[in-house]
Amino acid sequence: MNIGRIVYRILAWAFLGCIVIQVFLAGMATFGDPSKWLTHSLFVKIFAMVPLAMFLLAFIGGIKGRDRFLSLALFLLVVIQFLTVQVFSSVFVIAALHPLIAMLLFWGSIAAVRKA
C-alpha cells in the first residue's frame, strides 16, 4: 500500500470523526447551550478542506472511478453546507437542507472509510 492510500485512509477516518463531532456540537447548541453555535460554526473550518485533500490523494494513491469522486462529492456537499447558512439562511426551504446535507455527509464519510 502506498503513502497516498495510507494518508487517504487516515483523512477519511478523521473526516468521519469530525462529522460526528460537528453533529454533536449542533445537538449541544440546539438542546442545551445556544452559545455552542459559535463552536459549531468555527469547528467546521478545521476540517472543511479534508475531502478536497482526499480527492487529490486519490490520484497519488491510485484510487480510481467512483471511489475517487466520492471525496470530491463530499467536498461539494461541504460547500453547499456553507451556502445554506451563509447565502440562503433567509430562504427557509433551502436553509432547511442543512441537516439533510449533514446526513449525506455522514453517509458519504462512512462510504469513504469503507472504500479506503
C-alpha positions in Angstrom: 0.0 0.0 0.0 1.4 3.4 -1.0 1.6 6.5 1.1 -1.2 8.2 -0.8 -3.7 5.4 0.2 -2.5 5.5 3.8 -3.0 9.2 4.2 -6.3 9.0 2.3 -7.5 6.3 4.8 -6.3 8.5 7.8 -8.1 11.5 6.4 -11.3 9.5 5.7 -11.4 8.4 9.3 -10.6 11.9 10.6 -13.4 13.4 8.4 -15.9 10.9 9.7 -14.9 11.7 13.3 -15.2 15.4 12.6 -18.7 15.0 11.1 -19.8 13.1 14.2 -18.3 15.8 16.5 -20.0 18.6 14.3 -23.4 16.9 14.7 -22.8 16.6 18.4 -22.0 20.3 18.7 -25.2 21.2 16.8 -27.1 19.0 19.2 -25.5 20.7 22.2 -26.4 24.1 20.8 -30.0 23.0 20.0 -30.8 21.2 23.1 -28.6 22.8 25.7 -26.3 25.8 25.4 -27.0 28.1 22.4 -23.5 29.5 22.8 -22.2 26.2 21.2 -23.4 27.5 17.8 -20.2 29.5 17.7 -18.1 26.4 18.4 -20.2 24.5 15.7 -19.5 27.3 13.1 -15.8 27.5 13.9 -15.1 23.8 14.1 -16.1 23.2 10.5 -13.3 25.5 9.3 -10.8 23.0 10.7 -11.9 20.1 8.5 -13.8 21.6 5.6 -10.9 21.1 3.2 -10.2 17.5 4.1 -12.3 16.0 1.3 -10.5 18.1 -1.2 -7.2 16.8 0.1 -8.6 13.3 -0.1 -9.6 13.9 -3.8 -6.0 14.9 -4.6 -4.6 12.0 -2.7 -6.9 9.6 -4.7 -4.7 10.3 -7.7 -1.5 9.7 -5.8 -2.9 6.6 -4.2 -4.2 5.1 -7.4 -7.8 5.2 -6.3 -10.0 5.2 -9.4 -13.5 5.5 -10.6 -16.4 6.3 -8.3 -14.2 5.9 -5.2 -12.1 8.8 -6.4 -15.0 11.1 -7.0 -16.7 10.3 -3.6 -14.3 12.6 -1.9 -15.0 15.3 -4.4 -18.7 14.9 -3.8 -18.1 15.2 -0.1 -16.2 18.5 -0.7 -19.1 19.8 -2.8 -21.5 18.9 0.0 -19.4 20.9 2.5 -19.5 23.8 0.1 -23.3 23.5 -0.2 -23.5 23.3 3.6 -21.7 26.7 3.9 -24.1 28.1 1.3 -27.2 27.0 3.1 -26.1 29.1 6.1 -24.1 31.9 4.6 -26.1 32.7 1.5 -29.5 31.1 1.8 -30.3 31.4 5.5 -33.2 33.7 4.8 -34.7 31.2 2.3 -36.0 28.7 4.8 -36.7 26.0 2.3 -33.1 26.0 1.2 -31.7 26.5 4.7 -33.7 23.5 5.9 -31.5 21.4 3.7 -28.6 21.9 6.1 -29.4 18.9 8.4 -30.2 16.8 5.4 -26.9 17.5 3.9 -25.3 16.7 7.2 -26.8 13.3 6.9 -25.4 12.9 3.4 -22.0 13.9 4.7 -22.2 11.3 7.4 -23.3 8.6 4.9 -20.6 9.7 2.4 -17.9 9.7 5.0 -18.8 6.2 6.1 -18.6 5.1 2.4 -15.2 6.8 2.1 -13.9 5.0 5.1 -15.2 1.6 3.8 -13.6 2.3 0.4 -10.3 3.3 1.9 
